[in-house]
Amino acid sequence: MASEDYTDKDAHEDIKVLHGMGYAQELSRSMSKFSNFAISFSIICILSGGINSFAQAISSVGGAGAGIGWIVGCLISGMFALAMAQIASAFPTAGGLYHWGSILGGRFIGWLTAWMNLLGLITVLGAINIGTAFFFAGTFGSMFGFTGTAGEVVGFVAVITIAQALFNHLGIKVTAMLTDISGYIIFAATAVLVLACLFYAPAIDISRLWTFTNYSGEAGGNVFPQTDNMGYLFLLCLLLPVYTITGYDASAHTSEETVKAAHSVPRSIVSSVLWASLIGWVMICAITLAIPDLAVAAGQGWSMFFLTMDAILPSGLKNVLYLAILISQLLCGLATVTSASRMLFAFSRDGGIPGASEALAKVSPKYRTPVTAIWTAAVLEILYVFAAQFVSVGGTNLYTIVVNSTLVFLFLSFAIPLTCGMFAYGTDKWKTPGPWAMSAGLYKLISFLSVIGMVIIFYIAIQPPNDKVLWIVLGFIALALVVWFGFESRRFAGPPIGDQVEKRRAAIAAAEAAVGQR
């Protein structure tokens, strides 16, 4: 719900800023600052990525993957969050990255960013829900005969995605309430998990957290192929934190539903990353310290978290924790549907989806949500998961294929507008910063570091056994270039910029006046 101190003056200012970018206030602006934080914190969800991808830390360089690798990976995500917050404060719209790319880089940059971000959001929803399916298989699945086969996973993902879309359909107040609850569950469940791990640990050897051990190949349950290059393995362990600490663009995508957006959104982006990084590090370290035998756990590969919990925790406590984690993962997917649907809505509002934009840009007069965009995002994710199981044949893990595709598409969609912003800041394209702003020099330095981070992420995301991801990404980029130069460059006008903004504002004012006269 909106903050009680949200005055008519604040509401007028939010609408004025939105009108200043050429858009009417169609969505319900009822998300508080905490709710905007909670939706990003829920998507980051350290109890989802942090647990489902935990093996990538240990089955690479051992305990140092948790104690040191997590910190390095979170610093990379932190650079992206800071640079993103600077732009979000100046341009608080539901289109987020797509609008930033268009305004700061041009029509093609915005169009390409939109498709990268949309693919990233669809794939991250798939990764989250596939991870939830595997988590369910490893916890309560045996009660229902659910073993996690490809067909079962696709069916499970379809069912929970439909439920997540339904709650989104019912309005942003329902979604905000659930993501607020998710934030509290994540805090509480993580605290209990940390305390339980430390209390029931057979012994605590703190030196594990900075000790490097080569657990590649068979020694690490074949999570990563055998190699003697420890530097390379350390880079691979960063896959855990950079995948877990993502999704904070959700705060930007819900800008038009957030009160005092120019102030609240950038703070939410940064604070969600900061708190998830700190709490996540404590959690990852606690799990690592609780493992009875690190070498044995590494050899268990993707099952190491469940087998560790089986070994140290009482059955009752373990099942309560599993239930809380499962709920948080389901709500993580729900928040991701929100983010993906707002991106699809904003892109369609400017005619970005040929033949379907008008329908996708419609807002339900009853629920004030883009219902067609919500259900379209859900269907696209289900189809993607169904198709991804065929890509994963030949011994490659379905989950890691989807996760690594997510990393590339999502972080490329971050890096493109951030790079444009680095060059546009202080020019005619971006003269005035928002109310949340770093100095020009610091902002440009952080943006440059984000680009370096993108290079690292791209490199580690396409390494074996996930080298198929490279061909998926190159195939999409080739297709995008053909589509753009084939017909989209002549058809797609993009968001209103310059004189177009004044025309849109005049049209909005006329429409609002007509409504007022009825």
C-alpha positions as CSV (number, residue, x, y, z in Angstrom):
1,M,0.0,0.0,0.0
2,A,1.1,3.6,-0.6
3,S,2.8,5.5,2.2
4,E,0.5,7.5,4.5
5,D,2.7,10.6,4.0
6,Y,2.1,10.5,0.2
7,T,0.4,13.8,-0.3
8,D,-1.5,15.3,-3.2
9,K,1.6,17.4,-4.0
10,D,3.7,14.2,-4.2
11,A,1.1,12.5,-6.5
12,H,1.0,15.6,-8.7
13,E,4.8,15.6,-8.9
14,D,4.9,11.9,-9.9
15,I,2.3,12.5,-12.6
16,K,4.1,15.6,-13.8
17,V,7.4,13.6,-14.2
18,L,5.6,10.9,-16.1
19,H,3.8,13.4,-18.3
20,G,7.2,15.0,-18.9
21,M,8.3,11.8,-20.6
22,G,5.1,11.7,-22.7
23,Y,3.0,9.1,-20.8
24,A,-0.3,9.1,-19.0
25,Q,-0.8,7.7,-15.5
26,E,-2.6,4.4,-16.4
27,L,-1.3,2.0,-13.8
28,S,-2.3,2.2,-10.2
29,R,0.4,4.2,-8.3
30,S,0.0,2.5,-4.9
31,M,3.3,0.9,-4.2
32,S,5.1,2.2,-1.1
33,K,8.9,2.7,-0.9
34,F,9.2,-0.6,1.0
35,S,7.0,-2.5,-1.5
36,N,9.3,-1.2,-4.3
37,F,12.3,-2.5,-2.3
38,A,10.5,-5.8,-1.5
39,I,9.8,-6.6,-5.2
40,S,13.5,-6.4,-6.1
41,F,14.5,-8.2,-2.9
42,S,12.0,-10.9,-3.6
43,I,13.3,-11.5,-7.1
44,I,16.9,-11.5,-5.9
45,C,15.7,-14.0,-3.3
46,I,18.9,-15.5,-1.8
47,L,16.8,-18.5,-0.8
48,S,16.3,-19.3,-4.5
49,G,19.5,-18.7,-6.4
50,G,21.7,-18.9,-3.4
51,I,20.5,-22.4,-2.6
52,N,19.7,-23.8,-6.0
53,S,23.0,-22.7,-7.4
54,F,25.0,-23.3,-4.2
55,A,27.1,-26.1,-5.7
56,Q,28.8,-23.7,-8.1
57,A,30.6,-22.2,-5.2
58,I,32.0,-25.4,-3.7
59,S,32.4,-27.6,-6.8
60,S,34.9,-25.1,-8.2
61,V,37.4,-23.7,-5.6
62,G,35.9,-25.1,-2.4
63,G,35.1,-23.0,0.6
64,A,36.7,-19.9,-0.9
65,G,34.0,-19.9,-3.5
66,A,31.6,-18.9,-0.7
67,G,33.8,-16.8,1.5
68,I,35.6,-14.8,-1.2
69,G,33.8,-15.6,-4.5
70,W,30.4,-14.3,-3.2
71,I,31.9,-11.0,-2.2
72,V,33.6,-10.5,-5.6
73,G,30.4,-11.4,-7.5
74,C,28.3,-9.1,-5.4
75,L,30.6,-6.2,-6.0
76,I,30.1,-6.7,-9.8
77,S,26.3,-6.7,-9.3
78,G,26.7,-3.7,-7.0
79,M,28.4,-1.6,-9.8
80,F,25.4,-2.4,-12.1
81,A,22.9,-1.4,-9.3
82,L,24.6,1.9,-8.6
83,A,24.8,2.9,-12.3
84,M,21.2,1.8,-12.8
85,A,20.0,3.8,-9.9
86,Q,21.4,7.0,-11.3
87,I,19.5,6.6,-14.5
88,A,16.3,5.3,-12.8
89,S,16.1,8.5,-10.7
90,A,16.2,10.7,-13.9
91,F,13.8,8.5,-16.0
92,P,11.4,6.6,-13.7
93,T,9.2,4.8,-16.2
94,A,7.8,1.2,-16.5
95,G,10.0,0.7,-19.5
96,G,13.1,1.2,-17.5
97,L,16.0,-0.1,-19.4
98,Y,14.2,0.1,-22.8
99,H,13.5,3.8,-22.3
100,W,17.0,4.5,-21.1
101,G,18.5,2.9,-24.1
102,S,16.2,4.8,-26.5
103,I,16.7,8.2,-24.8
104,L,20.4,7.9,-24.3
105,G,21.4,5.9,-27.3
106,G,18.8,6.0,-30.0
107,R,15.9,4.0,-31.4
108,F,18.0,0.9,-32.4
109,I,19.7,0.8,-29.0
110,G,16.4,1.1,-27.2
111,W,14.8,-1.6,-29.4
112,L,17.7,-4.0,-28.9
113,T,17.8,-3.3,-25.2
114,A,14.0,-4.1,-25.0
115,W,14.4,-7.5,-26.6
116,M,17.5,-8.4,-24.6
117,N,15.7,-7.4,-21.3
118,L,12.5,-9.1,-22.3
119,L,14.4,-12.3,-23.1
120,G,16.3,-11.9,-19.9
121,L,13.2,-11.6,-17.8
122,I,11.5,-14.5,-19.5
123,T,14.6,-16.7,-19.0
124,V,15.1,-15.6,-15.4
125,L,11.5,-16.5,-14.7
126,G,12.2,-19.9,-16.2
127,A,15.3,-20.3,-14.2
128,I,13.6,-19.4,-11.0
129,N,10.7,-21.7,-11.5
130,I,12.9,-24.6,-12.8
131,G,15.0,-24.1,-9.7
132,T,11.8,-24.2,-7.6
133,A,10.8,-27.5,-9.3
134,F,14.2,-29.1,-8.5
135,F,14.0,-27.8,-4.9
136,F,10.5,-29.3,-4.6
137,A,11.8,-32.6,-6.0
138,G,14.7,-32.6,-3.4
139,T,12.4,-31.8,-0.5
140,F,8.8,-32.8,-0.6
141,G,8.7,-34.4,-4.0
142,S,8.9,-37.9,-2.8
143,M,5.5,-37.5,-1.0
144,F,3.9,-36.9,-4.4
145,G,6.0,-39.2,-6.6
146,F,7.7,-36.1,-8.1
147,T,11.3,-37.0,-9.0
148,G,12.2,-34.0,-11.2
149,T,12.2,-35.6,-14.7
150,A,12.1,-33.2,-17.6
151,G,8.4,-33.7,-18.2
152,E,7.5,-33.3,-14.5
153,V,9.6,-30.1,-14.3
154,V,7.8,-28.6,-17.3
155,G,4.4,-29.5,-15.9
156,F,5.3,-28.1,-12.4
157,V,6.6,-24.9,-14.0
158,A,3.4,-24.5,-16.0
159,V,1.2,-24.9,-12.9
160,I,3.1,-22.4,-10.7
161,T,3.5,-19.9,-13.5
162,I,-0.3,-19.8,-14.1
163,A,-0.8,-19.2,-10.3
164,Q,1.8,-16.4,-10.3
165,A,0.1,-14.8,-13.3
166,L,-3.3,-15.0,-11.7
167,F,-2.2,-13.2,-8.6
168,N,-0.5,-10.5,-10.8
169,H,-3.8,-10.2,-12.7
170,L,-5.7,-9.3,-9.5
171,G,-3.8,-6.0,-9.1
172,I,-0.6,-4.4,-7.9
173,K,-1.9,-4.2,-4.3
174,V,-2.2,-7.9,-4.2
175,T,1.2,-8.4,-5.7
176,A,2.8,-5.8,-3.4
177,M,1.2,-7.4,-0.3
178,L,2.6,-10.8,-1.3
179,T,6.1,-9.5,-2.1
180,D,6.1,-7.6,1.2
181,I,5.4,-10.9,2.9
182,S,8.1,-12.5,0.8
183,G,10.6,-10.0,2.1
184,Y,9.8,-10.9,5.7
185,I,9.9,-14.6,5.0
186,I,13.3,-14.3,3.4
187,F,14.7,-12.4,6.4
188,A,13.2,-14.8,8.9
189,A,14.0,-18.1,7.1
190,T,17.5,-17.0,6.4
191,A,18.1,-16.1,10.1
192,V,16.8,-19.5,11.2
193,L,18.8,-21.3,8.5
194,V,22.1,-19.5,9.5
195,L,21.6,-20.2,13.3
196,A,20.6,-23.8,12.7
197,C,23.7,-24.4,10.5
198,L,26.0,-22.9,13.0
199,F,24.4,-24.7,16.0
200,Y,24.2,-28.1,14.4
201,A,27.5,-28.0,12.5
202,P,29.7,-31.0,13.6
203,A,32.6,-28.6,13.8
204,I,33.4,-25.1,12.6
205,D,36.6,-24.5,10.6
206,I,36.5,-20.8,9.7
207,S,39.6,-21.2,7.5
208,R,37.4,-23.0,4.9
209,L,36.1,-19.6,3.8
210,W,39.4,-18.6,2.4
211,T,40.9,-22.0,1.4
212,F,41.1,-22.8,-2.3
213,T,40.7,-26.4,-3.3
214,N,40.3,-27.7,-6.8
215,Y,37.0,-29.6,-6.9
216,S,36.5,-29.5,-10.7
217,G,35.5,-32.7,-12.6
218,E,34.6,-35.8,-10.7
219,A,35.8,-34.3,-7.4
220,G,33.0,-31.7,-7.7
221,G,30.3,-34.0,-9.0
222,N,31.0,-32.8,-12.5
223,V,29.4,-29.4,-11.9
224,F,32.3,-28.0,-13.9
225,P,34.7,-29.9,-16.2
226,Q,38.1,-31.0,-15.0
227,T,40.8,-28.2,-15.1
228,D,44.0,-27.4,-13.2
229,N,43.5,-23.6,-13.7
230,M,42.5,-22.2,-10.3
231,G,42.0,-18.7,-11.7
232,Y,39.6,-20.0,-14.3
233,L,37.7,-22.0,-11.6
234,F,37.5,-18.9,-9.4
235,L,35.8,-17.0,-12.2
236,L,33.3,-19.9,-12.6
237,C,32.4,-19.7,-8.9
238,L,31.2,-16.1,-9.6
239,L,28.2,-17.7,-11.4
240,L,26.6,-18.2,-8.0
241,P,26.5,-14.6,-6.8
242,V,26.0,-12.8,-10.1
243,Y,23.0,-15.0,-10.9
244,T,21.6,-14.7,-7.4
245,I,22.1,-11.0,-7.1
246,T,20.0,-9.9,-10.1
247,G,16.4,-8.9,-10.8
248,Y,16.8,-5.5,-9.1
249,D,15.6,-3.9,-12.3
250,A,12.1,-4.8,-11.0
251,S,12.1,-1.6,-9.0
252,A,12.6,0.4,-12.2
253,H,9.9,-1.6,-14.0
254,T,7.3,-0.7,-11.3
255,S,8.3,3.0,-11.3
256,E,4.9,4.1,-12.6
257,E,3.2,2.2,-9.7
258,T,5.5,3.5,-7.0
259,V,5.0,6.7,-4.9
260,K,7.8,9.3,-5.1
261,A,9.4,7.1,-7.8
262,A,12.3,9.4,-8.6
263,H,13.4,9.1,-5.0
264,S,12.2,5.6,-4.0
265,V,13.2,3.6,-7.0
266,P,17.0,4.3,-7.0
267,R,17.1,3.7,-3.2
268,S,15.3,0.4,-3.6
269,I,17.6,-0.8,-6.3
270,V,20.7,-0.1,-4.3
271,S,19.4,-1.2,-0.9
272,S,17.9,-4.5,-2.3
273,V,21.3,-5.4,-3.7
274,L,23.2,-4.3,-0.5
275,W,21.0,-6.2,1.9
276,A,20.8,-9.3,-0.3
277,S,24.5,-9.3,-0.7
278,L,25.3,-9.0,3.0
279,I,22.6,-11.5,4.2
280,G,23.4,-13.8,1.4
281,W,27.1,-13.9,2.3
282,V,26.3,-14.8,5.9
283,M,23.9,-17.6,4.7
284,I,26.3,-19.0,2.2
285,C,29.2,-19.0,4.7
286,A,27.0,-20.7,7.4
287,I,26.0,-23.5,5.0
288,T,29.7,-24.0,4.0
289,L,30.8,-24.1,7.6
290,A,28.1,-26.6,8.5
291,I,29.1,-29.2,5.8
292,P,30.5,-32.2,7.7
293,D,33.1,-33.1,5.1
294,L,33.8,-30.6,2.3
295,A,35.4,-33.1,-0.1
296,V,32.5,-35.5,0.2
297,A,30.0,-32.6,-0.3
298,A,31.8,-31.3,-3.3
299,G,31.6,-34.8,-4.9
300,Q,27.8,-34.8,-4.4
301,G,27.5,-31.9,-6.9
302,W,24.1,-30.4,-7.2
303,S,22.7,-32.5,-4.3
304,M,25.1,-31.2,-1.7
305,F,22.8,-28.7,0.0
306,F,20.0,-31.3,0.5
307,L,22.4,-34.0,1.7
308,T,24.1,-31.5,4.1
309,M,20.7,-30.6,5.6
310,D,19.8,-34.3,5.9
311,A,23.1,-34.9,7.7
312,I,22.9,-32.1,10.3
313,L,19.4,-30.9,10.9
314,P,16.5,-32.5,12.9
315,S,13.7,-33.6,10.6
316,G,11.1,-31.3,11.9
317,L,13.2,-28.1,11.7
318,K,14.5,-29.1,8.3
319,N,11.0,-29.4,6.9
320,V,9.8,-26.1,8.4
321,L,12.8,-24.4,6.7
322,Y,12.2,-26.2,3.4
323,L,8.6,-25.0,3.5
324,A,9.6,-21.4,4.1
325,I,12.2,-21.6,1.3
326,L,9.7,-23.1,-1.1
327,I,7.2,-20.3,-0.4
328,S,9.9,-17.6,-0.9
329,Q,10.9,-19.2,-4.2
330,L,7.2,-19.3,-5.4
331,L,6.9,-15.6,-4.5
332,C,10.2,-14.9,-6.2
333,G,8.6,-16.1,-9.4
334,L,5.5,-14.1,-8.8
335,A,7.5,-10.9,-8.5
336,T,9.4,-11.8,-11.7
337,V,6.1,-12.1,-13.6
338,T,5.3,-8.5,-12.4
339,S,8.7,-7.2,-13.8
340,A,8.4,-9.0,-17.1
341,S,4.8,-7.9,-17.7
342,R,5.6,-4.3,-17.0
343,M,8.5,-4.4,-19.4
344,L,6.3,-6.0,-22.1
345,F,3.6,-3.4,-21.4
346,A,5.9,-0.4,-21.7
347,F,7.5,-1.7,-24.9
348,S,4.1,-2.4,-26.5
349,R,2.9,1.0,-25.5
350,D,5.3,2.4,-28.0
351,G,4.4,-0.2,-30.7
352,G,7.4,-2.5,-30.0
353,I,5.6,-5.8,-30.7
354,P,4.4,-6.0,-34.3
355,G,0.7,-6.9,-34.6
356,A,0.2,-7.3,-30.8
357,S,1.2,-4.0,-29.3
358,E,-2.4,-2.6,-28.9
359,A,-3.6,-5.6,-27.0
360,L,-0.4,-5.9,-24.8
361,A,-0.6,-2.2,-23.9
362,K,-4.1,-2.4,-22.6
363,V,-4.7,-1.8,-18.9
364,S,-7.6,-3.5,-17.1
365,P,-10.0,-0.7,-15.9
366,K,-11.0,-2.9,-13.0
367,Y,-7.6,-4.1,-11.7
368,R,-5.3,-1.4,-13.2
369,T,-2.9,-4.0,-14.4
370,P,-1.7,-4.9,-18.0
371,V,-3.5,-8.3,-17.9
372,T,-2.7,-9.3,-21.5
373,A,1.0,-8.6,-20.9
374,I,0.9,-10.6,-17.7
375,W,-0.5,-13.7,-19.3
376,T,1.7,-13.3,-22.4
377,A,4.8,-13.2,-20.3
378,A,3.6,-16.3,-18.4
379,V,2.9,-18.3,-21.6
380,L,6.2,-17.3,-23.2
381,E,8.1,-18.5,-20.1
382,I,6.3,-21.9,-20.2
383,L,7.1,-22.3,-23.9
384,Y,10.7,-21.4,-23.3
385,V,11.1,-24.0,-20.5
386,F,9.5,-26.6,-22.8
387,A,11.9,-25.7,-25.6
388,A,14.9,-25.5,-23.2
389,Q,14.6,-29.2,-22.2
390,F,15.6,-30.1,-25.8
391,V,18.7,-27.9,-25.7
392,S,19.8,-29.6,-22.5
393,V,20.2,-33.1,-24.0
394,G,23.6,-34.6,-24.1
395,G,24.4,-34.3,-20.3
396,T,24.1,-30.6,-19.9
397,N,21.9,-29.5,-16.9
398,L,18.6,-27.9,-18.0
399,Y,18.8,-25.5,-15.0
400,T,22.3,-24.2,-15.8
401,I,21.5,-23.7,-19.5
402,V,18.5,-21.5,-18.5
403,V,20.5,-19.7,-15.8
404,N,23.4,-18.9,-18.0
405,S,21.1,-17.7,-20.8
406,T,19.5,-15.4,-18.3
407,L,22.9,-14.0,-17.2
408,V,23.9,-13.0,-20.7
409,F,20.5,-11.6,-21.9
410,L,19.8,-9.8,-18.6
411,F,23.2,-8.3,-18.0
412,L,23.6,-7.3,-21.7
413,S,20.3,-5.4,-21.3
414,F,21.7,-3.7,-18.3
415,A,25.1,-2.9,-19.8
416,I,23.8,-1.4,-23.1
417,P,21.9,1.6,-21.6
418,L,24.5,2.0,-18.8
419,T,27.2,2.4,-21.4
420,C,25.1,4.9,-23.3
421,G,24.5,6.8,-20.1
422,M,28.2,7.0,-19.4
423,F,28.7,8.9,-22.6
424,A,25.4,10.8,-22.6
425,Y,25.6,12.2,-19.0
426,G,26.1,16.0,-19.1
427,T,25.2,16.2,-22.8
428,D,22.0,17.4,-24.5
429,K,20.6,13.8,-24.2
430,W,20.9,13.9,-20.4
431,K,21.5,17.3,-19.0
432,T,19.7,17.1,-15.6
433,P,20.3,14.2,-13.1
434,G,17.5,13.0,-10.9
435,P,17.2,13.7,-7.2
436,W,19.3,10.6,-6.4
437,A,22.6,11.2,-8.0
438,M,26.4,10.6,-7.6
439,S,29.0,13.0,-8.9
440,A,29.6,12.9,-12.6
441,G,33.1,11.4,-12.2
442,L,32.0,8.7,-9.7
443,Y,29.0,7.8,-11.9
444,K,31.1,7.4,-15.0
445,L,33.8,5.3,-13.2
446,I,31.1,3.0,-11.8
447,S,29.5,2.7,-15.3
448,F,32.9,1.8,-16.7
449,L,33.4,-0.9,-14.0
450,S,30.0,-2.3,-14.9
451,V,31.1,-2.7,-18.5
452,I,34.2,-4.6,-17.3
453,G,31.8,-6.7,-15.2
454,M,29.7,-7.5,-18.3
455,V,32.8,-8.9,-20.0
456,I,33.5,-11.2,-17.1
457,I,29.9,-12.3,-16.9
458,F,29.7,-13.1,-20.6
459,Y,32.9,-15.0,-20.5
460,I,32.0,-17.3,-17.6
461,A,28.4,-17.8,-18.8
462,I,29.4,-19.4,-22.0
463,Q,32.1,-21.8,-20.6
464,P,31.6,-25.6,-20.8
465,P,29.3,-27.3,-20.0
466,N,27.2,-24.2,-20.9
467,D,28.9,-23.4,-24.3
468,K,25.5,-23.9,-26.0
469,V,24.6,-20.5,-24.5
470,L,27.0,-18.7,-26.8
471,W,25.2,-20.1,-29.9
472,I,21.8,-19.2,-28.4
473,V,22.9,-15.6,-27.8
474,L,24.7,-15.2,-31.2
475,G,21.6,-16.7,-32.9
476,F,19.4,-14.1,-31.3
477,I,21.6,-11.2,-32.1
478,A,21.8,-12.3,-35.7
479,L,18.0,-12.6,-35.9
480,A,17.6,-9.2,-34.2
481,L,19.9,-7.5,-36.8
482,V,17.9,-9.1,-39.7
483,V,14.6,-8.0,-38.2
484,W,15.8,-4.5,-37.4
485,F,17.3,-3.7,-40.8
486,G,14.6,-5.7,-42.6
487,F,11.6,-3.7,-41.4
488,E,11.7,-2.6,-37.8
489,S,14.0,0.3,-38.5
490,R,11.3,1.8,-40.8
491,R,8.3,0.8,-38.6
492,F,9.3,1.3,-34.9
493,A,9.1,4.9,-33.7
494,G,10.3,4.3,-30.2
495,P,9.3,6.2,-27.1
496,P,8.6,10.0,-27.3
497,I,11.7,12.0,-27.4
498,G,12.2,15.8,-27.9
499,D,9.3,17.4,-29.8
500,Q,7.3,14.2,-29.6
501,V,7.1,14.5,-25.8
502,E,5.2,17.8,-26.2
503,K,2.8,16.3,-28.7
504,R,2.1,13.4,-26.3
505,R,1.6,15.8,-23.4
506,A,-0.9,17.8,-25.3
507,A,-2.8,14.6,-26.3
508,I,-2.8,13.4,-22.6
509,A,-4.0,16.8,-21.4
510,A,-6.8,16.8,-24.0
511,A,-7.8,13.2,-23.1
512,E,-7.9,14.0,-19.3
513,A,-9.9,17.1,-19.9
514,A,-12.4,15.2,-22.0
515,V,-12.8,12.6,-19.2
516,G,-13.3,15.4,-16.7
517,Q,-16.1,16.9,-18.7
518,R,-18.1,13.7,-18.7
